[in-house]
Amino acid sequence: MELEWHHYLQLVRRWWWLLVLGPLVGAGVAFAVTSRGEPEYEANVLLRVNPARIAGVVEYDDLFNSDTQAKTYRQLVWTTPVLGPVIEDLGLNESVEELGNKVSAWQISNTQLMQLSVTDDDPTAAAKIANAIAGSLSQQVSKEATELSSTIQTTIDKQTVETQRLIAETSQQIQTLEQSPSVDAPAVQEQLSGLHTTLNQLQDAYSELMRTTQAMNLSNAIAGYQLTIAAAAQPPPTSTAANPILSIAFGALSGLLIAGAMVSVLGYLDRTVRAGTDFASLVGAPRLTAIPEQSKLPAGPEQLFVLTQPKSDAAEAIRVLRINLGLATSANKIKTLAIMSPGPGEGKSTIAANLAVALAQTGLSTMLIDADLRRPTLHQIFDVPNERGYRQVL
């Protein structure tokens, strides 16, 4: 059933209590949650990511560029090697997972900065934990960088020793050939030339290894500065708890929206036919008449208002119904007319009795049958005995 604006107005009039109750319940829930919640404080520490640049046989720069470092460090924040020492040093009665739920970290876009936040019900504790996690993260980064540098340095040291050995052997071979009696022979000269070339290459490789070693030593010296604290956390002066007035307002608005949605659904699913329903659209046929409600009509013969009140609007409506029925059935004559409604007390008997009287007044032979076998009322309206009813006739 399509709902138009007047239908919505009808829904509002019918379900106004739900539209009032919804915001009240939403505001009450928001107030309860806000009042019960403990205030939380958020402490923020700012970290600077310093890219380490190390020359060597591996692409060390590519592994530790600023952006990659920040993303890597952010993932390390919630690991046991970082949070475990913090719990131990501060004597926290929390697990790594519980402490991690209090921590958030993100990289500040287009900068070498990373922010780390900690929430706690104690502002001093929040700042202390934030600084401790930042320090632990910095130490863990330094430790991993040192371990990686040590691995690379071990490989370089092996290459350096091997190069020194080859230089010594090549130098010894050159010296031996130069002291031999056949030093002037073409073959010996050619061999000496090759050995000198090899010696020069080994000496160049040795010089490069020494430069790499110096760079590694410098890297080890600055390993502890790859992640530094740019701004330490301070105890926050105010809590991050939601504003109670805004929370209550938001709860009331949410309750109103939910109540409105419920009313819309109820209206969409409601198939009840009421006085204000557009009957012509509902049944796909024109309305024959509209009979005014007779609220103070006494039971019995007084219900025949066509006889007792022939000039009333209700009586005129019955006569209009009689005329329209005649016009509507002029092409196809009917002999039977059923008058029904969904529930009791809706005027079926009154309308049927008055319409029967109006038809009889035109000279038509009219039979009025009360088919209500449980609560027949037509005999009361016409003030006749009910000794034999519809069941006995059948």
Buried (B, 14 or more C-beta within 10 A) or exposed (E): EEEEEEBBEBBBEBBEEBBEEBBBBBBBBBBEBBEEEEEBBBBBBBBBBBBBEBBBEEEBEEEBEBEEBBEBBBEBBBBEBBBBBBBEEBEBEBEBEEBBEBBBBEBEEEEBBBBBBBBBEBBEBBBBBBBBBBBBBBBBBBEBBBEBBEEBBEEBEEBBEBBEEBBEBBBEBBEEBEEEEEEEEEEBEEBBEEBEEBBEBBBEBBEBBEEBBEBBEBBBEBBBBBBBBBEBBBBBEEBEEBEBEEBBBBBBBBBBEBBBEBBBEEBEEBEEEEEEBEBEEEEEEEEBBEBEEBEEBEEEEBBBBBBEBEEBEBBBBBBBBBBBBEEEEEEEEEEEEEBEEEEEEEBBBBBBBBBBBBBBBEEEEBEBEBEBEEEBBBEBBBEEEEEEEEEEEE
